[in-house]
Amino acid sequence: MQRRNYLALVLLATAGTAFAQAYPAKPIKLLVPFAPGGTTDIIARAIADPLGKVLGQPVVVDNRGGGGGIIGAQETARAAPDGYNLGIATVSTTATAPAINPKVPYNALTDFTPVINVAATPNVIAVNPKFPAKDYQSFVAELKKNPGRYSYASSGTGTIQHLLMELYKNLSGTFMTHIPYRGAGPALNDVVANQVSMNLDNLPSSLPFIKDGRLVPIVVAAPQRLAVLPNVPTFKEVGLEPVNRLAFYGIVGPKGMPKEVVDKINAGVKKVLEDPVVKKRIEDTGSFIVANTPEQFAEQIKAENAVYKEVVQKQKLTLE
């Protein structure tokens, strides 16, 4: 009996190794749980084509926006754990949405297989150029003088953009109405068009509009002032350090993915991120390369999940 069990284990291990060696044998889907045009989409497309070349099969980006990232994340969680159904995980899908929404249809800590954290990025509050304030002090003064007059756009209810702005409102004593969208791209378009006054967004998707003068940066969530925005203070500088949090963009798969496949994807992404062209493309957006291990990424997801649960509890935030 013991010999039979031993042989079964050997056969399973051999089959797993053979599968990993054959992987990938067909195109891989990389699901982005937001509409095109946002930072999540930018990061995914920066690595998809070169990763496909490294792995020997195309990596196809598939945008599934809606529900603040929940719809796409759920699709990844429910997919077959064979390495052909990957998704981009963000702070929104793994921490803020579960923190504020008890009905999220997945467990962010147990229903995914963390593969690698690709990059982290600062967040920025930016306003339409027609907004009457162009610096932080006058921005706060305008909001306090006219509570409820202005609205802000986000990439969806329960996203990092939503919860960070709500945290900002609570700590700064200001009030703006939340207007959720299906992704950062549509939200940005309406702020640029002055349909909505402002947003708190990941820097990569906002930066082109800032450089073109179509958005005015007010304050950033970053470890220190950014070289691309040297005159813009951090939240820590203005006395709001709890809002000074980065976003992340990593790759996950459904729970139960073979370790050999996870390691192969992890190694492939790391190789892609060593390419100076890819590295520059990501860093030019204001993001930082992370490229860590699956275990380290799992710990980051766990840590952010705990942080935003505490934020929601302390600030008494709800979906209403």
Secondary structure, 3 states (H helix, E strand, C coil): CHHHHHHHHHHHHHHHHHHHHHCCCCCEEEEECCCCCCHHHHHHHHHHHHHHHHHCCCEEEEECCCHHHHHHHHHHHHCCCCCCEEEEEEHHHHHHHHHHCCCCCCCCCCCEEEEEEEEEECEEEEECCCCCCCCHHHHHHHHHHCCCCCEEEECCCCCHHHHHHHHHHHHHCCCCEEEECCCHHHHHHHHHCCCCCEEEEEHHHHHHHHHCCCCEEEEEECCCCECCECCCCECCCCCCHHHCCCEEEEEEEECCCCHHHHHHHHHHHHHHHCCHHHHHHHHCCCCEECCCCHHHHHHHHHHHHHHHHHHHHHHCCCCC
